[in-house]
Amino acid sequence: MQAVAEAHKRSPWPALGAELLIARRRMGIR
């Protein structure tokens, strides 16, 4: 989660994509 926070501080757009990917993996959506 720290890496995501750091990425968000560096650039919010790529971080959003990463968060979406993590959320999908968490929910189990392919």
Secondary structure by P-SEA (a helix, b strand, c coil): caaaaaaaaacaaaaaaaaaaaaaaaaccc
